[in-house]
Amino acid sequence: MKKLAIQFILGLSVLLLSSCEKVVDIELDNAEPKLVIDALIRWQKGTSGNEQLIKLSLTNDFYTSDILPANGATVTLTNSANEIFTFTELQQSGNYVCINFNPVVNETYTLNVTYAGQSYTATNQLLATPSITNVEQETVPGFSGEDEIQIKYYFQDDGNVDNYYLLGVINPNKEIPEFGVVEDEFLQGNEIFGFYGSSETEPGITLKLSVENITLGFFNYMSKLIAVASSSGNPFATPPVTLRGNIINETNTENYPLGYFHLSEIDAIDYTVQ
């Protein structure tokens, strides 16, 4: 159990009543920690993709941002030919690394994680991703009245299939990456662009722009995650509902993990703002 002292301060009311102050102790139950599996396998275009990382952690108390690593797990990926790729933990960090992974477009992989006597699995397909073909920059009046730099980066959609994309921008002036999702329902076979505008974008900084083709399931998952982050202004805030991914606890289905298993090519470029 955990106690939180909350201080309620009543200021001057419309009735000009005198202020008062009261301290209330609220007892909060700490839920049993859940396993968090961050298994996002991204194959950067132009590389072998042999080095990959899967992160395992445990949920912590509501009022702390400390990350608890999940140590001592067994983590593997298996392809359709039953080739097994083993991920080894680095120094009790909860980071599990594979140095001989073999990424193949359209290949199906199965994730297997064994932790604390329970077995977790998920299966997904590694998708191809279009290349970023062009970047455009424009300066326009911002909402604050000051000029704002806006960036567009383009890629070509495959008109033969339905596609869903995760777009990312890493701005060195911001603490965390920013993401958005787009589908090609009304853009089938056309050139699509990612749009980025921020008052914290200035000449001379280098933005990392990325695009990756994702499954419909991961599109829906990221859409909800981005919506939660946008509504709270904090992507690390506790969501109002539990956001479940595609990983199943085979030992106890009720004790499901958090996180997602996803594989894709990714195209990422560095763009220096002019």
C-alpha positions in Angstrom: 0.0 0.0 0.0 1.1 3.5 -0.7 0.0 6.8 0.9 -0.2 10.1 -1.0 -0.7 13.3 0.9 -2.7 15.7 -1.3 -3.0 19.3 -0.3 -6.2 21.0 -1.1 -6.0 24.8 -1.0 -9.3 26.7 -1.2 -8.6 30.2 -2.5 -10.8 33.3 -2.2 -14.2 32.4 -3.5 -16.8 34.6 -5.2 -18.5 34.9 -1.8 -15.2 36.2 -0.3 -15.0 33.4 2.2 -11.7 33.0 4.0 -9.4 30.3 2.6 -8.7 27.1 4.4 -6.2 24.2 4.0 -6.7 20.5 4.6 -4.4 17.5 4.2 -6.0 14.3 3.2 -4.3 10.9 3.2 -5.3 8.6 0.4 -4.3 5.0 0.4 -3.4 3.6 -3.1 -3.2 -0.1 -4.0 -0.2 -1.0 -6.1 -1.2 -3.5 -8.8 0.9 -6.5 -9.5 3.6 -5.6 -12.1 2.8 -6.4 -15.7 5.5 -7.5 -18.2 6.0 -4.9 -21.0 7.4 -6.4 -24.2 8.8 -3.8 -26.7 9.5 -6.0 -29.7 9.6 -3.5 -32.6 11.9 -5.0 -35.2 12.9 -2.3 -37.7 15.2 -3.1 -40.7 16.8 0.1 -41.9 17.0 0.2 -45.7 20.6 -0.2 -47.0 21.7 -2.2 -43.9 21.9 -6.0 -43.2 19.5 -5.6 -40.3 21.3 -8.4 -38.4 21.5 -6.4 -35.1 18.1 -6.1 -33.4 16.9 -5.2 -29.9 13.9 -6.3 -27.8 13.3 -4.5 -24.5 11.6 -6.2 -21.5 10.4 -4.2 -18.5 7.9 -4.3 -15.7 5.2 -1.7 -14.9 6.0 0.3 -11.8 4.1 2.3 -9.1 1.7 4.9 -10.4 3.7 7.8 -9.1 7.1 6.9 -10.4 8.7 7.1 -13.8 11.5 4.6 -13.0 11.8 1.7 -15.4 12.1 -1.8 -13.9 14.1 -4.1 -16.3 12.7 -7.7 -16.6 15.9 -9.7 -16.1 16.6 -13.4 -16.9 14.1 -13.9 -19.7 14.5 -16.2 -22.7 13.7 -14.4 -25.9 13.7 -15.8 -29.5 12.3 -15.1 -32.9 11.6 -18.0 -35.3 10.9 -17.8 -39.0 8.8 -20.1 -41.2 11.8 -22.4 -41.9 12.1 -22.9 -38.1 15.4 -20.9 -38.0 15.8 -19.6 -34.4 17.3 -16.2 -33.6 18.3 -15.8 -29.9 18.2 -12.5 -28.1 20.7 -12.2 -25.2 20.3 -9.8 -22.3 23.0 -7.1 -21.9 24.2 -6.8 -18.3 20.9 -7.1 -16.4 19.5 -4.1 -18.4 16.3 -5.7 -19.7 17.7 -5.1 -23.2 17.9 -8.3 -25.2 20.1 -8.2 -28.4 20.4 -10.5 -31.4 23.5 -10.0 -33.7 22.6 -12.6 -36.4 19.0 -11.8 -37.3 18.0 -12.4 -40.9 15.3 -10.0 -42.0 13.3 -11.1 -45.1 10.5 -9.1 -46.6 7.1 -10.9 -46.4 8.6 -13.5 -44.1 6.6 -14.5 -41.0 8.2 -14.5 -37.6 7.1 -15.8 -34.3 8.2 -14.2 -31.0 8.6 -16.4 -28.0 9.4 -14.9 -24.5 9.6 -17.0 -21.3 9.7 -14.9 -18.1 9.0 -15.9 -14.5 7.6 -19.2 -15.5 5.2 -17.9 -18.1 5.3 -18.1 -21.9 4.4 -15.2 -24.2 4.0 -15.5 -28.0 3.0 -13.4 -31.1 3.3 -13.8 -34.8 3.7 -11.1 -37.5 5.0 -10.5 -41.0 7.9 -8.3 -42.0 6.6 -5.7 -44.5 8.4 -3.8 -47.2 8.5 0.0 -47.0 8.8 2.7 -49.7 11.8 5.0 -49.8 11.7 8.7 -49.0 12.1 10.4 -52.4 12.0 14.2 -51.6 11.9 16.7 -48.8 10.4 20.2 -49.1 10.7 23.1 -46.6 8.5 26.1 -46.3 8.3 29.0 -43.8 4.7 30.2 -42.9 3.2 32.4 -40.2 2.6 30.3 -37.1 -0.3 30.4 -34.6 1.8 32.5 -32.2 2.3 35.1 -34.9 5.9 34.1 -35.4 7.2 32.4 -38.5 7.2 28.6 -38.4 9.3 26.2 -40.5 7.2 23.3 -42.0 8.7 20.2 -43.6 7.1 17.8 -46.1 8.7 14.5 -47.0 7.4 12.3 -49.8 7.2 8.6 -50.6 5.3 6.5 -53.2 2.4 4.3 -52.2 1.9 0.9 -53.7 -1.5 1.0 -55.4 -1.9 -2.8 -55.5 -2.5 -3.3 -51.8 -3.9 -1.4 -48.9 -1.1 0.2 -46.9 -0.8 1.8 -43.4 2.2 3.9 -42.5 3.9 5.1 -39.3 5.7 8.4 -39.8 8.3 9.6 -37.3 10.3 12.7 -36.6 13.2 13.1 -34.2 13.8 16.8 -33.4 17.0 17.4 -31.3 15.2 20.3 -29.6 12.6 17.9 -28.2 13.0 15.2 -25.6 11.0 12.5 -27.3 10.3 11.4 -30.9 7.0 12.4 -32.5 4.9 10.0 -34.5 1.8 10.0 -36.7 -0.1 7.4 -38.7 -1.6 7.6 -42.2 -3.5 5.1 -44.4 -3.8 5.1 -48.2 -7.6 4.7 -48.4 -8.0 7.9 -50.5 -4.4 8.0 -51.7 -4.1 4.6 -53.3 -1.1 4.5 -55.7 -0.3 8.2 -55.2 2.7 10.0 -53.8 2.1 10.6 -50.0 3.9 13.1 -47.8 4.5 13.3 -44.1 4.0 16.8 -42.7 5.9 18.3 -39.7 5.6 21.7 -38.3 7.0 22.9 -34.9 8.0 26.2 -33.3 11.0 24.3 -32.1 12.3 23.8 -35.6 15.1 26.2 -36.5 17.7 26.5 -39.2 20.8 24.4 -38.7 19.3 21.6 -36.7 19.1 18.1 -38.2 15.8 16.3 -38.2 15.6 12.5 -38.6 12.5 11.7 -40.8 11.2 8.2 -41.1 8.5 6.1 -42.7 7.6 2.5 -42.3 4.8 0.3 -43.6 2.8 -1.3 -40.8 0.0 -3.8 -40.4 -3.6 -2.8 -39.8 -3.3 -4.1 -36.2 -0.3 -2.0 -35.4 -1.9 1.0 -37.2 -4.9 0.7 -34.8 -2.6 0.3 -31.8 -0.5 3.3 -32.6 -3.6 5.4 -33.4 -4.9 4.9 -29.9 -1.5 5.4 -28.3 -0.9 8.7 -30.2 -4.5 9.8 -29.3 -3.7 9.2 -25.6 -0.4 11.1 -25.8 -2.1 14.0 -27.6 -5.0 14.3 -25.1 -2.7 14.3 -22.1 0.2 16.2 -23.6 2.4 13.5 -22.1 3.1 10.2 -23.9 4.2 8.6 -20.7 0.9 9.4 -18.9 -1.2 6.5 -17.6 -3.9 5.9 -20.3 -7.6 5.9 -19.2 -8.0 2.4 -20.5 -5.5 -0.5 -20.8 -4.0 -0.6 -24.3 -3.5 -4.2 -25.3 -1.1 -5.3 -28.0 -0.9 -8.5 -30.0 1.2 -10.6 -27.6 -0.5 -13.4 -25.8 0.3 -15.1 -22.5 0.0 -18.8 -23.3 0.4 -19.8 -19.7 -2.3 -17.5 -18.3 -4.4 -15.5 -20.8 -5.7 -13.2 -18.1 -2.2 -12.1 -17.2 -1.6 -10.5 -20.6 1.5 -8.4 -21.2 1.7 -4.8 -22.5 3.6 -3.9 -25.7 3.5 -5.0 -29.3 5.4 -7.3 -31.8 6.0 -5.6 -35.1 8.4 -6.1 -38.0 9.1 -3.8 -41.0 11.6 -2.2 -43.2 12.1 1.5 -42.3 13.5 4.3 -44.4 15.0 7.1 -42.3 17.0 10.1 -43.5 18.7 13.1 -41.8 17.5 16.4 -43.0 19.3 19.7 -42.1 16.9 22.5 -41.8 17.8 25.5 -44.0 
